[in-house]
Amino acid sequence: MGGIKGFWKHLDSGCIYAIENTPFGEVLGATGPLDPNRLLNLDKYEYDSKIIVWIKEALAEHKLHRFNP
């Protein structure tokens, strides 16, 4: 896909997700929830569309925030 990848933390659950998006913020793929004690390099994850709808809703509701391990 070749987008920008980053870790995001859900404010309510504390779960960590890896999200890939375009420079304009369009979500291309995501994976998670991830074990916060075993985070890999962002390039090691497989990003797919299975949870994109949920990710977009959580982002719109400001429930996901960037997370720097």
Distance bins in CASP14 RR format, pairs under 12 A and 6 or more apart:
PFRMAT RR
TARGET T0000
AUTHOR 0000-0000-0000
RMODE 2
METHOD distances of the structure
MODEL  1
1 19 0 0 0 0 0 1 0 0 0 0 0
1 20 1 0 1 0 0 0 0 0 0 0 0
1 21 0 0 0 0 1 0 0 0 0 0 0
1 22 0 0 0 0 1 0 0 0 0 0 0
1 26 0 0 0 0 0 1 0 0 0 0 0
1 27 0 0 0 0 0 1 0 0 0 0 0
1 28 1 0 1 0 0 0 0 0 0 0 0
1 29 1 0 0 1 0 0 0 0 0 0 0
1 30 0 0 0 0 0 1 0 0 0 0 0
1 43 0 0 0 0 0 1 0 0 0 0 0
1 45 0 0 0 0 0 1 0 0 0 0 0
1 46 0 0 0 0 0 1 0 0 0 0 0
1 47 1 0 0 1 0 0 0 0 0 0 0
1 48 0 0 0 0 1 0 0 0 0 0 0
1 49 0 0 0 0 0 1 0 0 0 0 0
1 52 0 0 0 0 0 1 0 0 0 0 0
2 20 1 0 0 1 0 0 0 0 0 0 0
2 21 0 0 0 0 0 1 0 0 0 0 0
2 22 0 0 0 0 1 0 0 0 0 0 0
2 23 0 0 0 0 0 1 0 0 0 0 0
2 28 1 0 0 1 0 0 0 0 0 0 0
2 29 0 0 0 0 0 1 0 0 0 0 0
2 42 0 0 0 0 0 1 0 0 0 0 0
2 43 0 0 0 0 1 0 0 0 0 0 0
2 47 0 0 0 0 1 0 0 0 0 0 0
3 18 0 0 0 0 0 1 0 0 0 0 0
3 19 0 0 0 0 0 1 0 0 0 0 0
3 20 1 0 1 0 0 0 0 0 0 0 0
3 21 1 0 0 1 0 0 0 0 0 0 0
3 22 1 0 0 1 0 0 0 0 0 0 0
3 23 1 0 0 1 0 0 0 0 0 0 0
3 24 0 0 0 0 0 1 0 0 0 0 0
3 25 0 0 0 0 1 0 0 0 0 0 0
3 26 0 0 0 0 1 0 0 0 0 0 0
3 27 0 0 0 0 0 1 0 0 0 0 0
3 28 1 0 1 0 0 0 0 0 0 0 0
3 29 0 0 0 0 1 0 0 0 0 0 0
3 30 0 0 0 0 0 1 0 0 0 0 0
3 42 0 0 0 0 0 1 0 0 0 0 0
3 43 0 0 0 0 0 1 0 0 0 0 0
3 47 0 0 0 0 1 0 0 0 0 0 0
4 18 0 0 0 0 0 1 0 0 0 0 0
4 19 0 0 0 0 1 0 0 0 0 0 0
4 20 1 0 0 1 0 0 0 0 0 0 0
4 21 1 0 1 0 0 0 0 0 0 0 0
4 22 1 0 0 1 0 0 0 0 0 0 0
4 23 1 0 0 1 0 0 0 0 0 0 0
4 24 0 0 0 0 1 0 0 0 0 0 0
4 25 0 0 0 0 1 0 0 0 0 0 0
4 26 0 0 0 0 0 1 0 0 0 0 0
4 27 0 0 0 0 0 1 0 0 0 0 0
4 28 0 0 0 0 1 0 0 0 0 0 0
4 29 0 0 0 0 0 1 0 0 0 0 0
4 42 0 0 0 0 1 0 0 0 0 0 0
4 43 0 0 0 0 0 1 0 0 0 0 0
4 47 0 0 0 0 0 1 0 0 0 0 0
4 66 0 0 0 0 0 1 0 0 0 0 0
5 17 0 0 0 0 0 1 0 0 0 0 0
5 18 1 0 0 1 0 0 0 0 0 0 0
5 19 1 0 0 1 0 0 0 0 0 0 0
5 20 1 0 1 0 0 0 0 0 0 0 0
5 21 0 0 0 0 1 0 0 0 0 0 0
5 22 0 0 0 0 0 1 0 0 0 0 0
5 27 0 0 0 0 0 1 0 0 0 0 0
5 28 0 0 0 0 1 0 0 0 0 0 0
5 29 0 0 0 0 1 0 0 0 0 0 0
5 30 0 0 0 0 1 0 0 0 0 0 0
5 31 0 0 0 0 0 1 0 0 0 0 0
5 40 0 0 0 0 0 1 0 0 0 0 0
5 41 0 0 0 0 1 0 0 0 0 0 0
5 42 1 0 1 0 0 0 0 0 0 0 0
5 43 1 0 0 1 0 0 0 0 0 0 0
5 44 0 0 0 0 0 1 0 0 0 0 0
5 45 1 0 0 1 0 0 0 0 0 0 0
5 46 0 0 0 0 0 1 0 0 0 0 0
5 47 1 0 0 1 0 0 0 0 0 0 0
5 66 0 0 0 0 0 1 0 0 0 0 0
6 16 0 0 0 0 0 1 0 0 0 0 0
6 17 0 0 0 0 1 0 0 0 0 0 0
6 18 1 0 0 1 0 0 0 0 0 0 0
6 19 1 0 1 0 0 0 0 0 0 0 0
6 20 1 0 0 1 0 0 0 0 0 0 0
6 21 0 0 0 0 1 0 0 0 0 0 0
6 25 0 0 0 0 0 1 0 0 0 0 0
6 27 0 0 0 0 0 1 0 0 0 0 0
6 28 0 0 0 0 0 1 0 0 0 0 0
6 29 0 0 0 0 0 1 0 0 0 0 0
6 30 0 0 0 0 1 0 0 0 0 0 0
6 31 0 0 0 0 0 1 0 0 0 0 0
6 32 0 0 0 0 0 1 0 0 0 0 0
6 34 0 0 0 0 0 1 0 0 0 0 0
6 39 0 0 0 0 0 1 0 0 0 0 0
6 40 0 0 0 0 0 1 0 0 0 0 0
6 41 0 0 0 0 0 1 0 0 0 0 0
6 42 1 0 1 0 0 0 0 0 0 0 0
6 43 0 0 0 0 0 1 0 0 0 0 0
6 45 0 0 0 0 1 0 0 0 0 0 0
6 47 0 0 0 0 0 1 0 0 0 0 0
6 55 0 0 0 0 0 1 0 0 0 0 0
6 64 0 0 0 0 0 1 0 0 0 0 0
6 65 0 0 0 0 0 1 0 0 0 0 0
6 66 1 0 0 1 0 0 0 0 0 0 0
6 67 0 0 0 0 1 0 0 0 0 0 0
6 68 0 0 0 0 1 0 0 0 0 0 0
6 69 0 0 0 0 0 1 0 0 0 0 0
7 14 0 0 0 0 0 1 0 0 0 0 0
7 15 0 0 0 0 0 1 0 0 0 0 0
7 16 1 0 1 0 0 0 0 0 0 0 0
7 17 1 0 0 1 0 0 0 0 0 0 0
7 18 1 0 1 0 0 0 0 0 0 0 0
7 19 1 0 0 1 0 0 0 0 0 0 0
7 20 0 0 0 0 0 1 0 0 0 0 0
7 30 0 0 0 0 0 1 0 0 0 0 0
7 31 0 0 0 0 0 1 0 0 0 0 0
7 32 0 0 0 0 0 1 0 0 0 0 0
7 33 0 0 0 0 0 1 0 0 0 0 0
7 34 1 0 0 1 0 0 0 0 0 0 0
7 35 0 0 0 0 0 1 0 0 0 0 0
7 36 0 0 0 0 1 0 0 0 0 0 0
7 39 1 0 0 1 0 0 0 0 0 0 0
7 40 0 0 0 0 0 1 0 0 0 0 0
7 41 0 0 0 0 0 1 0 0 0 0 0
7 42 1 0 0 1 0 0 0 0 0 0 0
7 45 0 0 0 0 1 0 0 0 0 0 0
7 64 0 0 0 0 0 1 0 0 0 0 0
7 65 0 0 0 0 0 1 0 0 0 0 0
7 66 1 0 0 1 0 0 0 0 0 0 0
7 67 1 0 1 0 0 0 0 0 0 0 0
7 68 1 0 0 1 0 0 0 0 0 0 0
7 69 1 0 0 1 0 0 0 0 0 0 0
8 14 0 0 0 0 0 1 0 0 0 0 0
8 15 0 0 0 0 1 0 0 0 0 0 0
8 16 1 0 0 1 0 0 0 0 0 0 0
8 17 1 0 1 0 0 0 0 0 0 0 0
8 18 1 0 0 1 0 0 0 0 0 0 0
8 19 1 0 1 0 0 0 0 0 0 0 0
8 20 0 0 0 0 0 1 0 0 0 0 0
8 21 0 0 0 0 1 0 0 0 0 0 0
8 27 0 0 0 0 0 1 0 0 0 0 0
8 29 0 0 0 0 0 1 0 0 0 0 0
8 30 0 0 0 0 1 0 0 0 0 0 0
8 31 0 0 0 0 0 1 0 0 0 0 0
8 32 0 0 0 0 1 0 0 0 0 0 0
8 33 0 0 0 0 0 1 0 0 0 0 0
8 34 0 0 0 0 0 1 0 0 0 0 0
8 36 0 0 0 0 0 1 0 0 0 0 0
8 39 0 0 0 0 0 1 0 0 0 0 0
8 42 0 0 0 0 0 1 0 0 0 0 0
8 51 0 0 0 0 0 1 0 0 0 0 0
8 55 0 0 0 0 1 0 0 0 0 0 0
8 58 0 0 0 0 1 0 0 0 0 0 0
8 59 0 0 0 0 1 0 0 0 0 0 0
8 62 0 0 0 0 0 1 0 0 0 0 0
8 63 0 0 0 0 1 0 0 0 0 0 0
8 64 1 0 1 0 0 0 0 0 0 0 0
8 65 1 0 0 1 0 0 0 0 0 0 0
8 66 1 0 0 1 0 0 0 0 0 0 0
8 67 1 0 1 0 0 0 0 0 0 0 0
8 68 0 0 0 0 0 1 0 0 0 0 0
8 69 0 0 0 0 0 1 0 0 0 0 0
9 15 1 0 0 1 0 0 0 0 0 0 0
9 16 1 0 1 0 0 0 0 0 0 0 0
9 17 1 0 0 1 0 0 0 0 0 0 0
9 18 0 0 0 0 0 1 0 0 0 0 0
9 19 0 0 0 0 0 1 0 0 0 0 0
9 32 0 0 0 0 0 1 0 0 0 0 0
9 33 0 0 0 0 1 0 0 0 0 0 0
9 34 0 0 0 0 0 1 0 0 0 0 0
9 36 0 0 0 0 1 0 0 0 0 0 0
9 39 0 0 0 0 0 1 0 0 0 0 0
9 58 0 0 0 0 0 1 0 0 0 0 0
9 63 0 0 0 0 1 0 0 0 0 0 0
9 64 1 0 0 1 0 0 0 0 0 0 0
9 65 1 0 1 0 0 0 0 0 0 0 0
9 66 1 0 0 1 0 0 0 0 0 0 0
9 67 1 1 0 0 0 0 0 0 0 0 0
9 68 0 0 0 0 1 0 0 0 0 0 0
9 69 0 0 0 0 1 0 0 0 0 0 0
10 16 1 0 0 1 0 0 0 0 0 0 0
10 17 1 0 0 1 0 0 0 0 0 0 0
10 19 0 0 0 0 0 1 0 0 0 0 0
10 30 0 0 0 0 0 1 0 0 0 0 0
10 32 0 0 0 0 0 1 0 0 0 0 0
10 33 1 0 0 1 0 0 0 0 0 0 0
10 34 0 0 0 0 0 1 0 0 0 0 0
10 36 0 0 0 0 0 1 0 0 0 0 0
10 51 0 0 0 0 0 1 0 0 0 0 0
10 54 0 0 0 0 0 1 0 0 0 0 0
10 55 0 0 0 0 1 0 0 0 0 0 0
10 57 0 0 0 0 0 1 0 0 0 0 0
10 58 1 0 0 1 0 0 0 0 0 0 0
10 59 0 0 0 0 0 1 0 0 0 0 0
10 61 0 0 0 0 0 1 0 0 0 0 0
10 62 0 0 0 0 0 1 0 0 0 0 0
10 63 1 0 1 0 0 0 0 0 0 0 0
10 64 1 0 1 0 0 0 0 0 0 0 0
10 65 0 0 0 0 1 0 0 0 0 0 0
10 66 0 0 0 0 0 1 0 0 0 0 0
10 67 0 0 0 0 1 0 0 0 0 0 0
11 58 0 0 0 0 1 0 0 0 0 0 0
11 59 0 0 0 0 0 1 0 0 0 0 0
11 61 0 0 0 0 1 0 0 0 0 0 0
11 62 1 0 0 1 0 0 0 0 0 0 0
11 63 1 0 1 0 0 0 0 0 0 0 0
11 64 1 0 0 1 0 0 0 0 0 0 0
11 65 1 0 0 1 0 0 0 0 0 0 0
11 66 0 0 0 0 0 1 0 0 0 0 0
11 67 0 0 0 0 0 1 0 0 0 0 0
12 58 0 0 0 0 1 0 0 0 0 0 0
12 61 0 0 0 0 1 0 0 0 0 0 0
12 62 0 0 0 0 0 1 0 0 0 0 0
12 63 1 0 0 1 0 0 0 0 0 0 0
12 64 0 0 0 0 1 0 0 0 0 0 0
12 65 0 0 0 0 0 1 0 0 0 0 0
13 32 0 0 0 0 0 1 0 0 0 0 0
13 33 1 0 0 1 0 0 0 0 0 0 0
13 36 0 0 0 0 0 1 0 0 0 0 0
13 54 0 0 0 0 0 1 0 0 0 0 0
13 58 0 0 0 0 1 0 0 0 0 0 0
13 63 0 0 0 0 1 0 0 0 0 0 0
13 64 0 0 0 0 0 1 0 0 0 0 0
14 32 0 0 0 0 0 1 0 0 0 0 0
14 33 0 0 0 0 1 0 0 0 0 0 0
14 34 0 0 0 0 0 1 0 0 0 0 0
14 35 0 0 0 0 0 1 0 0 0 0 0
14 36 0 0 0 0 1 0 0 0 0 0 0
14 58 0 0 0 0 0 1 0 0 0 0 0
14 63 0 0 0 0 1 0 0 0 0 0 0
14 64 0 0 0 0 1 0 0 0 0 0 0
14 65 0 0 0 0 0 1 0 0 0 0 0
14 67 0 0 0 0 1 0 0 0 0 0 0
15 30 0 0 0 0 0 1 0 0 0 0 0
15 31 0 0 0 0 0 1 0 0 0 0 0
15 32 1 0 0 1 0 0 0 0 0 0 0
15 33 1 1 0 0 0 0 0 0 0 0 0
15 34 1 0 0 1 0 0 0 0 0 0 0
15 35 0 0 0 0 1 0 0 0 0 0 0
15 36 0 0 0 0 1 0 0 0 0 0 0
15 51 0 0 0 0 0 1 0 0 0 0 0
15 54 0 0 0 0 0 1 0 0 0 0 0
15 55 0 0 0 0 0 1 0 0 0 0 0
15 58 0 0 0 0 0 1 0 0 0 0 0
15 63 0 0 0 0 0 1 0 0 0 0 0
15 64 0 0 0 0 1 0 0 0 0 0 0
15 67 0 0 0 0 0 1 0 0 0 0 0
16 30 0 0 0 0 0 1 0 0 0 0 0
16 31 0 0 0 0 0 1 0 0 0 0 0
16 32 1 0 0 1 0 0 0 0 0 0 0
16 33 1 0 0 1 0 0 0 0 0 0 0
16 34 1 0 1 0 0 0 0 0 0 0 0
16 35 1 0 0 1 0 0 0 0 0 0 0
16 36 1 0 1 0 0 0 0 0 0 0 0
16 37 0 0 0 0 1 0 0 0 0 0 0
16 38 0 0 0 0 0 1 0 0 0 0 0
16 39 1 0 0 1 0 0 0 0 0 0 0
16 40 0 0 0 0 0 1 0 0 0 0 0
16 42 0 0 0 0 0 1 0 0 0 0 0
16 45 0 0 0 0 0 1 0 0 0 0 0
16 64 0 0 0 0 1 0 0 0 0 0 0
16 65 0 0 0 0 0 1 0 0 0 0 0
16 66 0 0 0 0 0 1 0 0 0 0 0
16 67 1 0 1 0 0 0 0 0 0 0 0
16 68 0 0 0 0 0 1 0 0 0 0 0
16 69 0 0 0 0 1 0 0 0 0 0 0
17 27 0 0 0 0 0 1 0 0 0 0 0
17 29 0 0 0 0 1 0 0 0 0 0 0
17 30 1 0 1 0 0 0 0 0 0 0 0
17 31 1 0 0 1 0 0 0 0 0 0 0
17 32 1 0 1 0 0 0 0 0 0 0 0
17 33 1 0 0 1 0 0 0 0 0 0 0
17 34 1 0 0 1 0 0 0 0 0 0 0
17 35 0 0 0 0 0 1 0 0 0 0 0
17 36 0 0 0 0 0 1 0 0 0 0 0
17 39 0 0 0 0 0 1 0 0 0 0 0
17 42 0 0 0 0 0 1 0 0 0 0 0
17 45 0 0 0 0 1 0 0 0 0 0 0
17 47 0 0 0 0 0 1 0 0 0 0 0
17 50 0 0 0 0 0 1 0 0 0 0 0
17 51 1 0 0 1 0 0 0 0 0 0 0
17 52 0 0 0 0 0 1 0 0 0 0 0
17 54 0 0 0 0 1 0 0 0 0 0 0
17 55 1 0 0 1 0 0 0 0 0 0 0
17 58 0 0 0 0 1 0 0 0 0 0 0
17 59 0 0 0 0 0 1 0 0 0 0 0
17 63 0 0 0 0 0 1 0 0 0 0 0
17 64 1 0 0 1 0 0 0 0 0 0 0
17 65 0 0 0 0 0 1 0 0 0 0 0
17 66 0 0 0 0 0 1 0 0 0 0 0
17 67 0 0 0 0 1 0 0 0 0 0 0
18 27 0 0 0 0 0 1 0 0 0 0 0
18 28 0 0 0 0 0 1 0 0 0 0 0
18 29 0 0 0 0 1 0 0 0 0 0 0
18 30 1 0 0 1 0 0 0 0 0 0 0
18 31 1 0 1 0 0 0 0 0 0 0 0
18 32 1 0 0 1 0 0 0 0 0 0 0
18 33 0 0 0 0 1 0 0 0 0 0 0
18 34 1 0 0 1 0 0 0 0 0 0 0
18 35 0 0 0 0 0 1 0 0 0 0 0
18 36 0 0 0 0 0 1 0 0 0 0 0
18 39 0 0 0 0 1 0 0 0 0 0 0
18 40 0 0 0 0 1 0 0 0 0 0 0
18 41 0 0 0 0 0 1 0 0 0 0 0
18 42 1 0 1 0 0 0 0 0 0 0 0
18 43 0 0 0 0 1 0 0 0 0 0 0
18 44 0 0 0 0 1 0 0 0 0 0 0
18 45 1 0 1 0 0 0 0 0 0 0 0
18 46 0 0 0 0 1 0 0 0 0 0 0
18 47 1 0 0 1 0 0 0 0 0 0 0
18 48 0 0 0 0 0 1 0 0 0 0 0
18 51 0 0 0 0 0 1 0 0 0 0 0
18 55 0 0 0 0 0 1 0 0 0 0 0
18 64 0 0 0 0 0 1 0 0 0 0 0
18 66 0 0 0 0 0 1 0 0 0 0 0
18 67 0 0 0 0 1 0 0 0 0 0 0
18 69 0 0 0 0 0 1 0 0 0 0 0
19 25 0 0 0 0 1 0 0 0 0 0 0
19 26 0 0 0 0 0 1 0 0 0 0 0
19 27 1 0 0 1 0 0 0 0 0 0 0
19 28 0 0 0 0 1 0 0 0 0 0 0
19 29 1 0 0 1 0 0 0 0 0 0 0
19 30 1 0 1 0 0 0 0 0 0 0 0
19 31 0 0 0 0 1 0 0 0 0 0 0
19 32 0 0 0 0 1 0 0 0 0 0 0
19 33 0 0 0 0 0 1 0 0 0 0 0
19 34 0 0 0 0 0 1 0 0 0 0 0
19 42 0 0 0 0 1 0 0 0 0 0 0
19 45 0 0 0 0 1 0 0 0 0 0 0
19 47 1 0 0 1 0 0 0 0 0 0 0
19 48 0 0 0 0 0 1 0 0 0 0 0
19 49 0 0 0 0 0 1 0 0 0 0 0
19 51 0 0 0 0 1 0 0 0 0 0 0
19 52 0 0 0 0 1 0 0 0 0 0 0
19 54 0 0 0 0 0 1 0 0 0 0 0
19 55 1 0 0 1 0 0 0 0 0 0 0
19 56 0 0 0 0 1 0 0 0 0 0 0
19 58 0 0 0 0 1 0 0 0 0 0 0
19 59 0 0 0 0 1 0 0 0 0 0 0
19 64 1 0 0 1 0 0 0 0 0 0 0
19 65 0 0 0 0 0 1 0 0 0 0 0
19 66 0 0 0 0 1 0 0 0 0 0 0
19 67 0 0 0 0 0 1 0 0 0 0 0
20 26 0 0 0 0 0 1 0 0 0 0 0
20 27 1 0 0 1 0 0 0 0 0 0 0
20 28 1 0 1 0 0 0 0 0 0 0 0
20 29 1 0 1 0 0 0 0 0 0 0 0
20 30 1 0 0 1 0 0 0 0 0 0 0
20 31 0 0 0 0 1 0 0 0 0 0 0
20 42 0 0 0 0 1 0 0 0 0 0 0
20 43 0 0 0 0 0 1 0 0 0 0 0
20 45 0 0 0 0 1 0 0 0 0 0 0
20 46 0 0 0 0 0 1 0 0 0 0 0
20 47 1 0 1 0 0 0 0 0 0 0 0
20 48 0 0 0 0 1 0 0 0 0 0 0
20 49 0 0 0 0 0 1 0 0 0 0 0
20 51 0 0 0 0 0 1 0 0 0 0 0
20 52 0 0 0 0 0 1 0 0 0 0 0
20 55 0 0 0 0 0 1 0 0 0 0 0
21 27 1 0 1 0 0 0 0 0 0 0 0
21 28 1 0 1 0 0 0 0 0 0 0 0
21 29 1 0 0 1 0 0 0 0 0 0 0
21 30 0 0 0 0 1 0 0 0 0 0 0
21 42 0 0 0 0 0 1 0 0 0 0 0
21 47 0 0 0 0 1 0 0 0 0 0 0
21 52 0 0 0 0 0 1 0 0 0 0 0
21 55 0 0 0 0 1 0 0 0 0 0 0
21 56 0 0 0 0 0 1 0 0 0 0 0
21 59 0 0 0 0 1 0 0 0 0 0 0
21 64 0 0 0 0 0 1 0 0 0 0 0
21 66 0 0 0 0 0 1 0 0 0 0 0
22 28 1 0 0 1 0 0 0 0 0 0 0
22 29 0 0 0 0 0 1 0 0 0 0 0
25 55 0 0 0 0 0 1 0 0 0 0 0
25 56 0 0 0 0 0 1 0 0 0 0 0
25 59 0 0 0 0 1 0 0 0 0 0 0
25 60 0 0 0 0 0 1 0 0 0 0 0
26 52 0 0 0 0 1 0 0 0 0 0 0
26 55 0 0 0 0 0 1 0 0 0 0 0
26 56 0 0 0 0 1 0 0 0 0 0 0
26 59 0 0 0 0 0 1 0 0 0 0 0
27 47 0 0 0 0 1 0 0 0 0 0 0
27 48 0 0 0 0 0 1 0 0 0 0 0
27 49 0 0 0 0 1 0 0 0 0 0 0
27 50 0 0 0 0 0 1 0 0 0 0 0
27 51 0 0 0 0 1 0 0 0 0 0 0
27 52 1 0 1 0 0 0 0 0 0 0 0
27 53 0 0 0 0 1 0 0 0 0 0 0
27 54 0 0 0 0 0 1 0 0 0 0 0
27 55 1 0 1 0 0 0 0 0 0 0 0
27 56 1 0 1 0 0 0 0 0 0 0 0
27 57 0 0 0 0 0 1 0 0 0 0 0
27 58 0 0 0 0 0 1 0 0 0 0 0
27 59 1 0 0 1 0 0 0 0 0 0 0
27 60 0 0 0 0 0 1 0 0 0 0 0
27 64 0 0 0 0 0 1 0 0 0 0 0
28 47 1 0 0 1 0 0 0 0 0 0 0
28 48 0 0 0 0 1 0 0 0 0 0 0
28 49 0 0 0 0 1 0 0 0 0 0 0
28 52 0 0 0 0 1 0 0 0 0 0 0
28 55 0 0 0 0 0 1 0 0 0 0 0
28 56 0 0 0 0 0 1 0 0 0 0 0
29 45 0 0 0 0 1 0 0 0 0 0 0
29 46 0 0 0 0 1 0 0 0 0 0 0
29 47 1 0 1 0 0 0 0 0 0 0 0
29 48 1 0 0 1 0 0 0 0 0 0 0
29 49 1 0 1 0 0 0 0 0 0 0 0
29 50 0 0 0 0 1 0 0 0 0 0 0
29 51 0 0 0 0 1 0 0 0 0 0 0
29 52 1 0 1 0 0 0 0 0 0 0 0
29 53 0 0 0 0 0 1 0 0 0 0 0
29 54 0 0 0 0 0 1 0 0 0 0 0
29 55 1 0 0 1 0 0 0 0 0 0 0
29 56 0 0 0 0 0 1 0 0 0 0 0
30 42 0 0 0 0 0 1 0 0 0 0 0
30 45 0 0 0 0 1 0 0 0 0 0 0
30 46 0 0 0 0 0 1 0 0 0 0 0
30 47 1 0 0 1 0 0 0 0 0 0 0
30 48 1 0 0 1 0 0 0 0 0 0 0
30 49 0 0 0 0 1 0 0 0 0 0 0
30 50 1 0 0 1 0 0 0 0 0 0 0
30 51 1 0 1 0 0 0 0 0 0 0 0
30 52 1 0 0 1 0 0 0 0 0 0 0
30 53 0 0 0 0 0 1 0 0 0 0 0
30 54 0 0 0 0 1 0 0 0 0 0 0
30 55 1 0 1 0 0 0 0 0 0 0 0
30 56 0 0 0 0 1 0 0 0 0 0 0
30 57 0 0 0 0 0 1 0 0 0 0 0
30 58 0 0 0 0 1 0 0 0 0 0 0
30 59 0 0 0 0 0 1 0 0 0 0 0
30 64 0 0 0 0 1 0 0 0 0 0 0
31 39 0 0 0 0 0 1 0 0 0 0 0
31 40 0 0 0 0 0 1 0 0 0 0 0
31 42 0 0 0 0 1 0 0 0 0 0 0
31 44 0 0 0 0 0 1 0 0 0 0 0
31 45 1 0 1 0 0 0 0 0 0 0 0
31 46 1 0 0 1 0 0 0 0 0 0 0
31 47 1 0 1 0 0 0 0 0 0 0 0
31 48 1 0 0 1 0 0 0 0 0 0 0
31 49 0 0 0 0 0 1 0 0 0 0 0
31 50 0 0 0 0 1 0 0 0 0 0 0
31 51 1 0 0 1 0 0 0 0 0 0 0
31 52 0 0 0 0 0 1 0 0 0 0 0
31 55 0 0 0 0 1 0 0 0 0 0 0
32 39 0 0 0 0 0 1 0 0 0 0 0
32 40 0 0 0 0 0 1 0 0 0 0 0
32 45 0 0 0 0 1 0 0 0 0 0 0
32 46 0 0 0 0 0 1 0 0 0 0 0
32 47 0 0 0 0 1 0 0 0 0 0 0
32 48 0 0 0 0 0 1 0 0 0 0 0
32 50 0 0 0 0 1 0 0 0 0 0 0
32 51 1 0 0 1 0 0 0 0 0 0 0
32 52 0 0 0 0 0 1 0 0 0 0 0
32 54 0 0 0 0 0 1 0 0 0 0 0
32 55 0 0 0 0 1 0 0 0 0 0 0
32 58 0 0 0 0 0 1 0 0 0 0 0
32 64 0 0 0 0 0 1 0 0 0 0 0
33 39 0 0 0 0 0 1 0 0 0 0 0
33 51 0 0 0 0 1 0 0 0 0 0 0
33 54 0 0 0 0 0 1 0 0 0 0 0
33 55 0 0 0 0 0 1 0 0 0 0 0
33 58 0 0 0 0 0 1 0 0 0 0 0
33 64 0 0 0 0 0 1 0 0 0 0 0
33 67 0 0 0 0 0 1 0 0 0 0 0
34 40 0 0 0 0 1 0 0 0 0 0 0
34 42 0 0 0 0 0 1 0 0 0 0 0
34 44 0 0 0 0 0 1 0 0 0 0 0
34 45 1 0 0 1 0 0 0 0 0 0 0
34 46 0 0 0 0 0 1 0 0 0 0 0
34 51 0 0 0 0 0 1 0 0 0 0 0
34 67 0 0 0 0 1 0 0 0 0 0 0
34 69 0 0 0 0 1 0 0 0 0 0 0
35 69 0 0 0 0 0 1 0 0 0 0 0
36 67 0 0 0 0 1 0 0 0 0 0 0
36 68 0 0 0 0 0 1 0 0 0 0 0
36 69 1 0 0 1 0 0 0 0 0 0 0
37 69 0 0 0 0 1 0 0 0 0 0 0
38 44 0 0 0 0 0 1 0 0 0 0 0
38 45 0 0 0 0 0 1 0 0 0 0 0
38 69 0 0 0 0 0 1 0 0 0 0 0
39 45 0 0 0 0 1 0 0 0 0 0 0
39 67 0 0 0 0 1 0 0 0 0 0 0
39 68 0 0 0 0 0 1 0 0 0 0 0
39 69 1 0 1 0 0 0 0 0 0 0 0
40 46 0 0 0 0 0 1 0 0 0 0 0
40 69 0 0 0 0 0 1 0 0 0 0 0
41 69 0 0 0 0 0 1 0 0 0 0 0
42 67 0 0 0 0 0 1 0 0 0 0 0
42 68 0 0 0 0 0 1 0 0 0 0 0
42 69 0 0 0 0 0 1 0 0 0 0 0
47 55 0 0 0 0 0 1 0 0 0 0 0
48 55 0 0 0 0 0 1 0 0 0 0 0
49 55 0 0 0 0 1 0 0 0 0 0 0
49 56 0 0 0 0 0 1 0 0 0 0 0
51 57 0 0 0 0 0 1 0 0 0 0 0
51 58 0 0 0 0 1 0 0 0 0 0 0
51 59 0 0 0 0 0 1 0 0 0 0 0
51 64 0 0 0 0 0 1 0 0 0 0 0
52 58 0 0 0 0 0 1 0 0 0 0 0
52 59 0 0 0 0 0 1 0 0 0 0 0
53 59 0 0 0 0 0 1 0 0 0 0 0
53 60 0 0 0 0 0 1 0 0 0 0 0
54 60 0 0 0 0 0 1 0 0 0 0 0
54 61 0 0 0 0 0 1 0 0 0 0 0
54 63 0 0 0 0 0 1 0 0 0 0 0
54 64 0 0 0 0 1 0 0 0 0 0 0
55 61 0 0 0 0 0 1 0 0 0 0 0
55 63 0 0 0 0 0 1 0 0 0 0 0
55 64 1 0 0 1 0 0 0 0 0 0 0
56 63 0 0 0 0 0 1 0 0 0 0 0
56 64 0 0 0 0 1 0 0 0 0 0 0
57 63 0 0 0 0 1 0 0 0 0 0 0
57 64 0 0 0 0 1 0 0 0 0 0 0
58 64 1 0 1 0 0 0 0 0 0 0 0
58 65 0 0 0 0 0 1 0 0 0 0 0
59 65 0 0 0 0 1 0 0 0 0 0 0
59 66 0 0 0 0 0 1 0 0 0 0 0
END
